[in-house]
Amino acid sequence: MFDRIVSDPGVLGGKPCIKGTRISVEFILELVASGASRDDIISAYPQLRAEDVEQAARFAAESLKSDAVLTSEVRD
């Protein structure tokens, strides 16, 4: 399902990365959150392919499906 995403304890402390790079899924999401498009990311990081960026987004979405989000918001 995620053949482009790997996690190796010896690379970036085991963070999920794009296979064959030291570019983490987290970093790609930060780029997207800052307004970068898929084409912007591929242009800035030519070792990436469109599928890498798309798979990073899908991986993050799947990873969050089972997480509970906790906030420190106080309700009256």
GROMACS elastic network, one bead per residue, 0.5 to 0.9 nm:
[ bonds ]
;  ai    aj funct       b0    kb
    1     4     6  0.87988   500
    1    55     6  0.89245   500
    2     5     6  0.55413   500
    2     6     6  0.82366   500
    2    55     6  0.66015   500
    2    56     6  0.85195   500
    2    58     6  0.85707   500
    2    59     6  0.70779   500
    3     6     6  0.76783   500
    3    19     6  0.80149   500
    3    55     6  0.85521   500
    4    17     6  0.81850   500
    4    18     6  0.56002   500
    4    19     6  0.51413   500
    4    20     6  0.86274   500
    4    51     6  0.80620   500
    4    52     6  0.62432   500
    4    55     6  0.70272   500
    4    56     6  0.82816   500
    5    16     6  0.61824   500
    5    17     6  0.55114   500
    5    19     6  0.55269   500
    5    24     6  0.88219   500
    5    25     6  0.79684   500
    5    52     6  0.79436   500
    5    55     6  0.74674   500
    5    56     6  0.71594   500
    5    59     6  0.78996   500
    6    14     6  0.86274   500
    6    15     6  0.83058   500
    6    16     6  0.54630   500
    6    17     6  0.54121   500
    6    18     6  0.62579   500
    6    19     6  0.55564   500
    6    20     6  0.86430   500
    7    10     6  0.87466   500
    7    11     6  0.75668   500
    7    12     6  0.87767   500
    7    13     6  0.86562   500
    7    14     6  0.50835   500
    7    15     6  0.57622   500
    7    17     6  0.61894   500
    7    18     6  0.87191   500
    7    19     6  0.85723   500
    8    11     6  0.53649   500
    8    12     6  0.78172   500
    8    13     6  0.73361   500
    8    15     6  0.72781   500
    8    16     6  0.76560   500
    8    17     6  0.84141   500
    9    12     6  0.71730   500
    9    13     6  0.50583   500
    9    15     6  0.75946   500
   10    13     6  0.59542   500
   10    14     6  0.63906   500
   11    14     6  0.56738   500
   11    15     6  0.73260   500
   11    16     6  0.89726   500
   11    17     6  0.83615   500
   11    22     6  0.69584   500
   12    15     6  0.56685   500
   12    16     6  0.83842   500
   12    17     6  0.82580   500
   12    22     6  0.71260   500
   12    23     6  0.88715   500
   12    24     6  0.79399   500
   14    17     6  0.82986   500
   15    24     6  0.65265   500
   15    25     6  0.78011   500
   15    26     6  0.80983   500
   16    19     6  0.89606   500
   16    23     6  0.86533   500
   16    24     6  0.57349   500
   16    25     6  0.58216   500
   16    26     6  0.78017   500
   16    56     6  0.88246   500
   17    20     6  0.83306   500
   17    21     6  0.69123   500
   17    22     6  0.62321   500
   17    23     6  0.54371   500
   17    25     6  0.53917   500
   17    26     6  0.81784   500
   17    27     6  0.89583   500
   17    56     6  0.82899   500
   18    21     6  0.56335   500
   18    22     6  0.69894   500
   18    23     6  0.58160   500
   18    24     6  0.62017   500
   18    25     6  0.68834   500
   18    48     6  0.80387   500
   18    52     6  0.65351   500
   18    53     6  0.86308   500
   18    55     6  0.88702   500
   18    56     6  0.76392   500
   19    22     6  0.80790   500
   19    23     6  0.85405   500
   19    52     6  0.86106   500
   20    23     6  0.87836   500
   20    47     6  0.89283   500
   21    24     6  0.81720   500
   21    47     6  0.78094   500
   21    48     6  0.84885   500
   23    26     6  0.83551   500
   23    27     6  0.66287   500
   23    28     6  0.74482   500
   23    48     6  0.88937   500
   24    27     6  0.51425   500
   24    28     6  0.65074   500
   24    29     6  0.87246   500
   24    56     6  0.84488   500
   25    28     6  0.51744   500
   25    29     6  0.62651   500
   25    30     6  0.86696   500
   25    53     6  0.82848   500
   25    55     6  0.88600   500
   25    56     6  0.52333   500
   25    57     6  0.76132   500
   25    59     6  0.79871   500
   25    60     6  0.73795   500
   26    29     6  0.51363   500
   26    30     6  0.62255   500
   26    31     6  0.87485   500
   26    56     6  0.82838   500
   26    60     6  0.82283   500
   27    31     6  0.62788   500
   27    32     6  0.87180   500
   28    31     6  0.50820   500
   28    32     6  0.63230   500
   28    33     6  0.86176   500
   28    41     6  0.78235   500
   28    53     6  0.69064   500
   28    56     6  0.71020   500
   28    57     6  0.80962   500
   29    32     6  0.50275   500
   29    33     6  0.60087   500
   29    34     6  0.85316   500
   29    53     6  0.87223   500
   29    56     6  0.76379   500
   29    57     6  0.69651   500
   29    60     6  0.82713   500
   30    34     6  0.61691   500
   30    35     6  0.88067   500
   30    36     6  0.88427   500
   31    34     6  0.51614   500
   31    35     6  0.66219   500
   31    36     6  0.54572   500
   31    37     6  0.81595   500
   31    41     6  0.73754   500
   32    35     6  0.52102   500
   32    37     6  0.63014   500
   32    38     6  0.77461   500
   32    41     6  0.82653   500
   33    36     6  0.72015   500
   36    39     6  0.79521   500
   36    40     6  0.56108   500
   36    41     6  0.63991   500
   37    41     6  0.63067   500
   37    42     6  0.86773   500
   38    41     6  0.52153   500
   38    42     6  0.62666   500
   38    43     6  0.85789   500
   38    50     6  0.67038   500
   38    53     6  0.65142   500
   38    54     6  0.79962   500
   39    42     6  0.51119   500
   39    43     6  0.59990   500
   39    44     6  0.85507   500
   39    50     6  0.76432   500
   40    43     6  0.51255   500
   40    44     6  0.61795   500
   40    45     6  0.85159   500
   41    44     6  0.51460   500
   41    45     6  0.59133   500
   41    46     6  0.81197   500
   41    48     6  0.79730   500
   41    50     6  0.88628   500
   41    53     6  0.79438   500
   42    45     6  0.50172   500
   42    46     6  0.52712   500
   42    47     6  0.75288   500
   42    48     6  0.56406   500
   42    49     6  0.63184   500
   42    50     6  0.68876   500
   42    53     6  0.81572   500
   43    46     6  0.56087   500
   43    48     6  0.86411   500
   45    48     6  0.58428   500
   45    49     6  0.88339   500
   46    49     6  0.74149   500
   48    51     6  0.81162   500
   48    52     6  0.60794   500
   48    53     6  0.74431   500
   49    52     6  0.52240   500
   49    53     6  0.68875   500
   49    54     6  0.89111   500
   50    53     6  0.54242   500
   50    54     6  0.63140   500
   50    55     6  0.85705   500
   51    54     6  0.50385   500
   51    55     6  0.58226   500
   51    56     6  0.83795   500
   52    55     6  0.51431   500
   52    56     6  0.60751   500
   52    57     6  0.87350   500
   53    56     6  0.51233   500
   53    57     6  0.64513   500
   53    58     6  0.88085   500
   54    57     6  0.52698   500
   54    58     6  0.63296   500
   54    59     6  0.85983   500
   55    58     6  0.50104   500
   55    59     6  0.58920   500
   55    60     6  0.84880   500
   56    59     6  0.50670   500
   56    60     6  0.62062   500
   56    61     6  0.86516   500
   57    60     6  0.52086   500
   57    61     6  0.62435   500
   57    62     6  0.86984   500
   58    61     6  0.50394   500
   58    62     6  0.61263   500
   58    63     6  0.84892   500
   59    62     6  0.51800   500
   59    63     6  0.60595   500
   59    64     6  0.87015   500
   60    63     6  0.50198   500
   60    64     6  0.62992   500
   60    65     6  0.88492   500
   61    64     6  0.53142   500
   61    65     6  0.64757   500
   62    65     6  0.53268   500
   62    66     6  0.79369   500
   63    66     6  0.68277   500
   63    67     6  0.74657   500
   64    67     6  0.50815   500
   64    68     6  0.80829   500
   65    68     6  0.83816   500
   70    73     6  0.88819   500
   71    74     6  0.86811   500
